[in-house]
Amino acid sequence: MNEEVWWYATRGAGLMTWVTACGSVLIGLLLSGKSIKSLDRPWFFDLHRFLSSVSMIFLVTHLGTLYMYNTEVFTWRALLIPGESTWETTAASMGIIAFWSLIAVELTSLLQDRVSSAIWRVAHGL
């Protein structure tokens, strides 16, 4: 594949990660308050979980396409450790911190029955 395809795939996956993660956060905030009627809560909760799962898929796709697009700049180390990237170090580091925060939220949500509510709330607060 030529580099232009990887460039569009990387940007598209990154944008979709952001959109679906923001959607999940907004619905989560609505669920945490009293603004959604009890009748609609299960549907919104399912949508919240769906958007967060789709966000993780787009995030993995974003990382994979970044690696494939330019393996000299975006090594796996540079994609997973803040400060390791030579390209836009601050922006890349913020993305990596967001990545690990999303992983923490997703894992604690999947293991919600096995972790304390305090840990779950801290992870969700990220």
Secondary structure, 3 states (H helix, E strand, C coil): CCHHHHHHHHHHHHHHHHHHHHHHHHHHHHHHCCCCCCCCHHHHHHHHHHHHHHHHHHHHHHHHHHHHHCCCCCCHHHHHCCCCCCCCHHHHHHHHHHHHHHHHHHHHHHCCCCCCHHHHHHHHHC
